[in-house]
Structures are given as C-alpha cells and as structure tokens.
C-alpha cells in the first residue's frame, strides 16, 4: 500500500488482486480486481481508466471523519436520463450532539446524523452536480431520551426527513430499567412508521432470557433461570392487538413463531398449527 495525497497517484496492487491508495492511514482509492484488470489492459490510458473505475473516499481535514464516498463511474438513469455517473454517499456527523459534542471521556461522538445518497454526474470527483438525492436522518435522541448518544446507535431512523416530506420513521427503544435484564441496554421494542408511539400492532416487543429467578426479568417468567442463554432473545411479540370487527372471538395459533394473521375457531391456524386460547376481549382481538 502506498501513501499519496494525489488522485492521479499510482495505485499499489494488493497481492496481485486489487489495488489501493492510502493517505494518513486511510484508504482514499481502491480498485476491485476486475476493474484493475480493465485498467491495465488499457495500456497508455491505464491511469485514466483506473481513475474512472475506482472508488474514492474523501475525509475531513483531520483525517477522522469519512465525508464522501464515490463509487466507480458507470452508465445509469438519473434525473430521467441515461448518463455516466458515480454513486455518491455524503455523511454529516454529530448534528445536535449534547455537551458540546463531547462524550463522557471528552471525545467527539463521531456519529453519522445525516446521510445522503445521490448520483454524481460525470466521471470526475466531485462530479458536475448531484441529482436524485435520498436522505436518511439518524436521531440519537427521542424526545427527552438521549440514550442513543451514549449507546452510539440511533433511536430513530427517518427516511426523507424535513417539512412536507415523507418522514418515514423507524424507532427502537432500549432498556433503561436497572432491574430488568441486569440493567443492560438491550433493544426491547421496535416500532414501524405506523406506530411510532408504540403499544400497538405496529410495534414489536423483544423478550430475553435471564440468569436470575423467574420474576427477575419482569416480562415473562418462563425466561428466568437460564444462565446459559442469558441476554439471548427468547421471543418476539406484538406490543398490542388488532381488533377484528367481524368476530366476537377468535382462536390464536399455539405456535408463537407462526405469525399467522387469520383467526380460526376450531381447526387451528392457516399453517396447520392447532388452536390456542380464545381471544375474547372487546369484539375479538388477535395478534399480528
């Protein structure tokens, strides 16, 4: 591997298979084996072809944050036109980070908060313009809950954020109860865009095995006293039930892994499992 700050610098082969170019310990260019072979076959134009077929990585001035990734140039439809372009990923870090962007150790969080994937037109880096951008926003806080910054994982992922946009939001809730699962920050609920507040059929609860006594996990007594399986997922289940207006009662499949959506009165679920316990609440409730 070689160290170079010039895009036109030579790419150093890796075991005769691929090629890479590095700067300050970061890989800034690479060629997969097939692209390297194509470039070598171009003879005197090898450097030009390699520059078109490589993947390039642009970092912040201090070399810490990967800001932009440009894939190999290729033909594709962008803005409704077939043209030459590179896939371009642009990352922004630590937007809205607490404590002046310092964690408990005084270091920057260095977490991607906004990622935009677009088509960079042309073969150069950067291209002449970017089109067809798709943005994803990672929120490490959800209301007053800022645990995402500590866990270094987003609590909400929002596709197409912003006023007037789709704002498709997926939410994950992590355990903050010191008496549950030994206080470990395990994911305990995931929520679809239809149920961002949780508690409904659009949310899924995760229940884990524990090493302690049956009542220690506070969620399912059958999960307790299993030290060999502690912190492994025992089951998932809907956080709520969907109401079936057409029935006054329904039977639930006895298999928790079936996922059957159809109530059956006597013969079991649609997949052949025997019937379980009647669900008679309200006008008939059945798990999704």
KEZADREN-44151 format. One record per residue (C-alpha): residue in three letters; x, y, z; residue number from 1. Coordinates in steps of 0.05 Angstrom, whole numbers. Layout:
N
resn = ALA&x = X&y = Y&z = Z&resi = NUM
...
This chain:
288
resn = UNK&x = 0&y = 0&z = 0&resi = 1
resn = UNK&x = 26&y = 69&z = -16&resi = 2
resn = UNK&x = 15&y = 137&z = 16&resi = 3
resn = UNK&x = -9&y = 191&z = -32&resi = 4
resn = UNK&x = -50&y = 254&z = -30&resi = 5
resn = UNK&x = -57&y = 259&z = -105&resi = 6
resn = UNK&x = -116&y = 229&z = -143&resi = 7
resn = UNK&x = -71&y = 217&z = -202&resi = 8
resn = UNK&x = -21&y = 178&z = -160&resi = 9
resn = UNK&x = -7&y = 105&z = -175&resi = 10
resn = UNK&x = -49&y = 51&z = -144&resi = 11
resn = UNK&x = -9&y = -2&z = -108&resi = 12
resn = UNK&x = -31&y = -74&z = -122&resi = 13
resn = UNK&x = -52&y = -117&z = -64&resi = 14
resn = UNK&x = -25&y = -187&z = -75&resi = 15
resn = UNK&x = -37&y = -180&z = -150&resi = 16
resn = UNK&x = -112&y = -180&z = -139&resi = 17
resn = UNK&x = -138&y = -110&z = -124&resi = 18
resn = UNK&x = -106&y = -42&z = -114&resi = 19
resn = UNK&x = -109&y = 14&z = -63&resi = 20
resn = UNK&x = -82&y = 83&z = -47&resi = 21
resn = UNK&x = -77&y = 109&z = 24&resi = 22
resn = UNK&x = -66&y = 176&z = 58&resi = 23
resn = UNK&x = -50&y = 183&z = 132&resi = 24
resn = UNK&x = -73&y = 112&z = 145&resi = 25
resn = UNK&x = -139&y = 120&z = 109&resi = 26
resn = UNK&x = -156&y = 85&z = 44&resi = 27
resn = UNK&x = -173&y = 140&z = -5&resi = 28
resn = UNK&x = -178&y = 100&z = -70&resi = 29
resn = UNK&x = -187&y = 27&z = -88&resi = 30
resn = UNK&x = -198&y = -16&z = -149&resi = 31
resn = UNK&x = -231&y = -84&z = -147&resi = 32
resn = UNK&x = -194&y = -139&z = -185&resi = 33
resn = UNK&x = -237&y = -136&z = -248&resi = 34
resn = UNK&x = -231&y = -60&z = -253&resi = 35
resn = UNK&x = -156&y = -64&z = -243&resi = 36
resn = UNK&x = -150&y = -115&z = -299&resi = 37
resn = UNK&x = -191&y = -69&z = -345&resi = 38
resn = UNK&x = -147&y = -10&z = -328&resi = 39
resn = UNK&x = -83&y = -49&z = -341&resi = 40
resn = UNK&x = -110&y = -73&z = -408&resi = 41
resn = UNK&x = -119&y = -1&z = -429&resi = 42
resn = UNK&x = -44&y = 7&z = -440&resi = 43
resn = UNK&x = -23&y = 81&z = -442&resi = 44
resn = UNK&x = -93&y = 101&z = -418&resi = 45
resn = UNK&x = -89&y = 57&z = -356&resi = 46
resn = UNK&x = -85&y = 115&z = -307&resi = 47
resn = UNK&x = -145&y = 149&z = -337&resi = 48
resn = UNK&x = -187&y = 86&z = -338&resi = 49
resn = UNK&x = -166&y = 69&z = -267&resi = 50
resn = UNK&x = -188&y = 139&z = -245&resi = 51
resn = UNK&x = -257&y = 126&z = -275&resi = 52
resn = UNK&x = -267&y = 56&z = -247&resi = 53
resn = UNK&x = -240&y = 67&z = -176&resi = 54
resn = UNK&x = -279&y = 80&z = -112&resi = 55
resn = UNK&x = -256&y = 144&z = -77&resi = 56
resn = UNK&x = -262&y = 165&z = -4&resi = 57
resn = UNK&x = -257&y = 237&z = 20&resi = 58
resn = UNK&x = -243&y = 252&z = 93&resi = 59
resn = UNK&x = -246&y = 312&z = 139&resi = 60
resn = UNK&x = -183&y = 355&z = 144&resi = 61
resn = UNK&x = -160&y = 317&z = 206&resi = 62
resn = UNK&x = -170&y = 250&z = 171&resi = 63
resn = UNK&x = -220&y = 225&z = 222&resi = 64
resn = UNK&x = -289&y = 231&z = 190&resi = 65
resn = UNK&x = -306&y = 197&z = 124&resi = 66
resn = UNK&x = -347&y = 251&z = 90&resi = 67
resn = UNK&x = -357&y = 227&z = 18&resi = 68
resn = UNK&x = -354&y = 161&z = -19&resi = 69
resn = UNK&x = -356&y = 159&z = -95&resi = 70
resn = UNK&x = -366&y = 93&z = -129&resi = 71
resn = UNK&x = -340&y = 73&z = -198&resi = 72
resn = UNK&x = -365&y = 111&z = -259&resi = 73
resn = UNK&x = -419&y = 75&z = -298&resi = 74
resn = UNK&x = -479&y = 85&z = -342&resi = 75
resn = UNK&x = -547&y = 92&z = -307&resi = 76
resn = UNK&x = -611&y = 131&z = -309&resi = 77
resn = UNK&x = -611&y = 194&z = -266&resi = 78
resn = UNK&x = -659&y = 252&z = -270&resi = 79
resn = UNK&x = -696&y = 212&z = -323&resi = 80
resn = UNK&x = -635&y = 209&z = -370&resi = 81
resn = UNK&x = -585&y = 154&z = -384&resi = 82
resn = UNK&x = -517&y = 183&z = -368&resi = 83
resn = UNK&x = -450&y = 170&z = -337&resi = 84
resn = UNK&x = -448&y = 178&z = -262&resi = 85
resn = UNK&x = -419&y = 154&z = -196&resi = 86
resn = UNK&x = -460&y = 133&z = -135&resi = 87
resn = UNK&x = -444&y = 187&z = -82&resi = 88
resn = UNK&x = -454&y = 180&z = -7&resi = 89
resn = UNK&x = -446&y = 242&z = 36&resi = 90
resn = UNK&x = -445&y = 237&z = 112&resi = 91
resn = UNK&x = -453&y = 292&z = 164&resi = 92
resn = UNK&x = -433&y = 279&z = 236&resi = 93
resn = UNK&x = -456&y = 298&z = 307&resi = 94
resn = UNK&x = -512&y = 346&z = 290&resi = 95
resn = UNK&x = -546&y = 365&z = 355&resi = 96
resn = UNK&x = -497&y = 326&z = 397&resi = 97
resn = UNK&x = -502&y = 341&z = 472&resi = 98
resn = UNK&x = -449&y = 371&z = 517&resi = 99
resn = UNK&x = -415&y = 409&z = 460&resi = 100
resn = UNK&x = -403&y = 344&z = 423&resi = 101
resn = UNK&x = -364&y = 311&z = 479&resi = 102
resn = UNK&x = -378&y = 243&z = 508&resi = 103
resn = UNK&x = -363&y = 221&z = 580&resi = 104
resn = UNK&x = -289&y = 215&z = 562&resi = 105
resn = UNK&x = -285&y = 283&z = 529&resi = 106
resn = UNK&x = -282&y = 255&z = 459&resi = 107
resn = UNK&x = -326&y = 272&z = 399&resi = 108
resn = UNK&x = -384&y = 225&z = 387&resi = 109
resn = UNK&x = -367&y = 217&z = 313&resi = 110
resn = UNK&x = -436&y = 190&z = 295&resi = 111
resn = UNK&x = -468&y = 198&z = 227&resi = 112
resn = UNK&x = -531&y = 240&z = 236&resi = 113
resn = UNK&x = -549&y = 254&z = 163&resi = 114
resn = UNK&x = -532&y = 210&z = 103&resi = 115
resn = UNK&x = -549&y = 229&z = 32&resi = 116
resn = UNK&x = -542&y = 181&z = -26&resi = 117
resn = UNK&x = -545&y = 212&z = -95&resi = 118
resn = UNK&x = -520&y = 206&z = -167&resi = 119
resn = UNK&x = -457&y = 247&z = -180&resi = 120
resn = UNK&x = -457&y = 264&z = -254&resi = 121
resn = UNK&x = -395&y = 252&z = -296&resi = 122
resn = UNK&x = -331&y = 212&z = -283&resi = 123
resn = UNK&x = -295&y = 264&z = -240&resi = 124
resn = UNK&x = -295&y = 271&z = -164&resi = 125
resn = UNK&x = -333&y = 312&z = -147&resi = 126
resn = UNK&x = -380&y = 309&z = -207&resi = 127
resn = UNK&x = -412&y = 366&z = -244&resi = 128
resn = UNK&x = -474&y = 361&z = -200&resi = 129
resn = UNK&x = -513&y = 313&z = -156&resi = 130
resn = UNK&x = -584&y = 290&z = -172&resi = 131
resn = UNK&x = -637&y = 242&z = -146&resi = 132
resn = UNK&x = -614&y = 250&z = -74&resi = 133
resn = UNK&x = -643&y = 206&z = -19&resi = 134
resn = UNK&x = -632&y = 229&z = 53&resi = 135
resn = UNK&x = -634&y = 188&z = 117&resi = 136
resn = UNK&x = -632&y = 222&z = 185&resi = 137
resn = UNK&x = -606&y = 185&z = 247&resi = 138
resn = UNK&x = -634&y = 213&z = 312&resi = 139
resn = UNK&x = -597&y = 192&z = 375&resi = 140
resn = UNK&x = -650&y = 224&z = 419&resi = 141
resn = UNK&x = -725&y = 212&z = 420&resi = 142
resn = UNK&x = -758&y = 269&z = 458&resi = 143
resn = UNK&x = -723&y = 273&z = 525&resi = 144
resn = UNK&x = -689&y = 205&z = 515&resi = 145
resn = UNK&x = -616&y = 217&z = 496&resi = 146
resn = UNK&x = -590&y = 147&z = 507&resi = 147
resn = UNK&x = -575&y = 138&z = 433&resi = 148
resn = UNK&x = -514&y = 183&z = 441&resi = 149
resn = UNK&x = -487&y = 140&z = 498&resi = 150
resn = UNK&x = -502&y = 75&z = 462&resi = 151
resn = UNK&x = -475&y = 102&z = 396&resi = 152
resn = UNK&x = -537&y = 77&z = 360&resi = 153
resn = UNK&x = -597&y = 117&z = 333&resi = 154
resn = UNK&x = -663&y = 114&z = 369&resi = 155
resn = UNK&x = -699&y = 136&z = 306&resi = 156
resn = UNK&x = -682&y = 129&z = 233&resi = 157
resn = UNK&x = -721&y = 177&z = 188&resi = 158
resn = UNK&x = -722&y = 168&z = 113&resi = 159
resn = UNK&x = -737&y = 231&z = 72&resi = 160
resn = UNK&x = -738&y = 278&z = 132&resi = 161
resn = UNK&x = -760&y = 351&z = 130&resi = 162
resn = UNK&x = -823&y = 392&z = 126&resi = 163
resn = UNK&x = -871&y = 367&z = 73&resi = 164
resn = UNK&x = -831&y = 303&z = 61&resi = 165
resn = UNK&x = -849&y = 231&z = 75&resi = 166
resn = UNK&x = -812&y = 227&z = 142&resi = 167
resn = UNK&x = -815&y = 151&z = 145&resi = 168
resn = UNK&x = -794&y = 137&z = 217&resi = 169
resn = UNK&x = -770&y = 72&z = 248&resi = 170
resn = UNK&x = -760&y = 74&z = 323&resi = 171
resn = UNK&x = -721&y = 28&z = 371&resi = 172
resn = UNK&x = -730&y = 30&z = 446&resi = 173
resn = UNK&x = -673&y = 6&z = 492&resi = 174
resn = UNK&x = -678&y = -18&z = 563&resi = 175
resn = UNK&x = -664&y = 35&z = 616&resi = 176
resn = UNK&x = -692&y = -4&z = 675&resi = 177
resn = UNK&x = -635&y = -23&z = 722&resi = 178
resn = UNK&x = -676&y = -82&z = 749&resi = 179
resn = UNK&x = -691&y = -110&z = 680&resi = 180
resn = UNK&x = -640&y = -153&z = 644&resi = 181
resn = UNK&x = -587&y = -132&z = 694&resi = 182
resn = UNK&x = -594&y = -61&z = 670&resi = 183
resn = UNK&x = -565&y = -77&z = 602&resi = 184
resn = UNK&x = -585&y = -32&z = 545&resi = 185
resn = UNK&x = -618&y = -86&z = 503&resi = 186
resn = UNK&x = -669&y = -67&z = 449&resi = 187
resn = UNK&x = -737&y = -82&z = 479&resi = 188
resn = UNK&x = -784&y = -54&z = 426&resi = 189
resn = UNK&x = -782&y = -34&z = 353&resi = 190
resn = UNK&x = -835&y = 9&z = 322&resi = 191
resn = UNK&x = -858&y = 15&z = 250&resi = 192
resn = UNK&x = -876&y = 83&z = 219&resi = 193
resn = UNK&x = -949&y = 67&z = 232&resi = 194
resn = UNK&x = -938&y = 63&z = 307&resi = 195
resn = UNK&x = -881&y = 109&z = 328&resi = 196
resn = UNK&x = -912&y = 118&z = 397&resi = 197
resn = UNK&x = -911&y = 43&z = 409&resi = 198
resn = UNK&x = -960&y = -2&z = 445&resi = 199
resn = UNK&x = -998&y = -23&z = 382&resi = 200
resn = UNK&x = -997&y = -76&z = 329&resi = 201
resn = UNK&x = -944&y = -36&z = 291&resi = 202
resn = UNK&x = -893&y = -47&z = 348&resi = 203
resn = UNK&x = -855&y = -110&z = 366&resi = 204
resn = UNK&x = -831&y = -127&z = 436&resi = 205
resn = UNK&x = -767&y = -167&z = 449&resi = 206
resn = UNK&x = -762&y = -212&z = 510&resi = 207
resn = UNK&x = -696&y = -243&z = 532&resi = 208
resn = UNK&x = -673&y = -300&z = 575&resi = 209
resn = UNK&x = -643&y = -282&z = 643&resi = 210
resn = UNK&x = -596&y = -317&z = 691&resi = 211
resn = UNK&x = -637&y = -296&z = 751&resi = 212
resn = UNK&x = -701&y = -322&z = 781&resi = 213
resn = UNK&x = -766&y = -325&z = 742&resi = 214
resn = UNK&x = -791&y = -258&z = 765&resi = 215
resn = UNK&x = -725&y = -223&z = 753&resi = 216
resn = UNK&x = -739&y = -202&z = 681&resi = 217
resn = UNK&x = -807&y = -173&z = 695&resi = 218
resn = UNK&x = -832&y = -193&z = 627&resi = 219
resn = UNK&x = -841&y = -269&z = 623&resi = 220
resn = UNK&x = -829&y = -318&z = 680&resi = 221
resn = UNK&x = -810&y = -373&z = 632&resi = 222
resn = UNK&x = -749&y = -333&z = 612&resi = 223
resn = UNK&x = -716&y = -337&z = 681&resi = 224
resn = UNK&x = -663&y = -384&z = 709&resi = 225
resn = UNK&x = -629&y = -394&z = 642&resi = 226
resn = UNK&x = -558&y = -371&z = 655&resi = 227
resn = UNK&x = -531&y = -406&z = 593&resi = 228
resn = UNK&x = -578&y = -366&z = 549&resi = 229
resn = UNK&x = -578&y = -300&z = 587&resi = 230
resn = UNK&x = -589&y = -239&z = 542&resi = 231
resn = UNK&x = -609&y = -282&z = 482&resi = 232
resn = UNK&x = -676&y = -267&z = 452&resi = 233
resn = UNK&x = -729&y = -316&z = 477&resi = 234
resn = UNK&x = -787&y = -289&z = 436&resi = 235
resn = UNK&x = -817&y = -230&z = 400&resi = 236
resn = UNK&x = -889&y = -210&z = 404&resi = 237
resn = UNK&x = -934&y = -152&z = 382&resi = 238
resn = UNK&x = -938&y = -96&z = 432&resi = 239
resn = UNK&x = -1013&y = -92&z = 421&resi = 240
resn = UNK&x = -1071&y = -128&z = 387&resi = 241
resn = UNK&x = -1111&y = -111&z = 326&resi = 242
resn = UNK&x = -1186&y = -111&z = 333&resi = 243
resn = UNK&x = -1225&y = -156&z = 287&resi = 244
resn = UNK&x = -1293&y = -123&z = 278&resi = 245
resn = UNK&x = -1324&y = -183&z = 243&resi = 246
resn = UNK&x = -1316&y = -232&z = 300&resi = 247
resn = UNK&x = -1335&y = -233&z = 374&resi = 248
resn = UNK&x = -1280&y = -282&z = 390&resi = 249
resn = UNK&x = -1222&y = -317&z = 355&resi = 250
resn = UNK&x = -1172&y = -371&z = 367&resi = 251
resn = UNK&x = -1098&y = -356&z = 368&resi = 252
resn = UNK&x = -1048&y = -404&z = 338&resi = 253
resn = UNK&x = -1009&y = -441&z = 393&resi = 254
resn = UNK&x = -943&y = -431&z = 357&resi = 255
resn = UNK&x = -911&y = -364&z = 377&resi = 256
resn = UNK&x = -866&y = -366&z = 316&resi = 257
resn = UNK&x = -921&y = -378&z = 265&resi = 258
resn = UNK&x = -940&y = -306&z = 252&resi = 259
resn = UNK&x = -1009&y = -329&z = 228&resi = 260
resn = UNK&x = -1056&y = -270&z = 218&resi = 261
resn = UNK&x = -1121&y = -308&z = 209&resi = 262
resn = UNK&x = -1168&y = -324&z = 267&resi = 263
resn = UNK&x = -1191&y = -396&z = 269&resi = 264
resn = UNK&x = -1247&y = -420&z = 313&resi = 265
resn = UNK&x = -1236&y = -495&z = 315&resi = 266
resn = UNK&x = -1184&y = -522&z = 266&resi = 267
resn = UNK&x = -1122&y = -482&z = 283&resi = 268
resn = UNK&x = -1085&y = -432&z = 241&resi = 269
resn = UNK&x = -1077&y = -428&z = 166&resi = 270
resn = UNK&x = -1010&y = -463&z = 171&resi = 271
resn = UNK&x = -1037&y = -524&z = 205&resi = 272
resn = UNK&x = -1019&y = -510&z = 277&resi = 273
resn = UNK&x = -1072&y = -528&z = 329&resi = 274
resn = UNK&x = -1114&y = -473&z = 361&resi = 275
resn = UNK&x = -1093&y = -439&z = 424&resi = 276
resn = UNK&x = -1130&y = -397&z = 475&resi = 277
resn = UNK&x = -1192&y = -358&z = 457&resi = 278
resn = UNK&x = -1182&y = -283&z = 450&resi = 279
resn = UNK&x = -1248&y = -254&z = 472&resi = 280
resn = UNK&x = -1231&y = -182&z = 492&resi = 281
resn = UNK&x = -1275&y = -129&z = 460&resi = 282
resn = UNK&x = -1301&y = -150&z = 393&resi = 283
resn = UNK&x = -1246&y = -200&z = 383&resi = 284
resn = UNK&x = -1171&y = -188&z = 389&resi = 285
resn = UNK&x = -1118&y = -226&z = 351&resi = 286
resn = UNK&x = -1043&y = -217&z = 350&resi = 287
resn = UNK&x = -1008&y = -196&z = 286&resi = 288
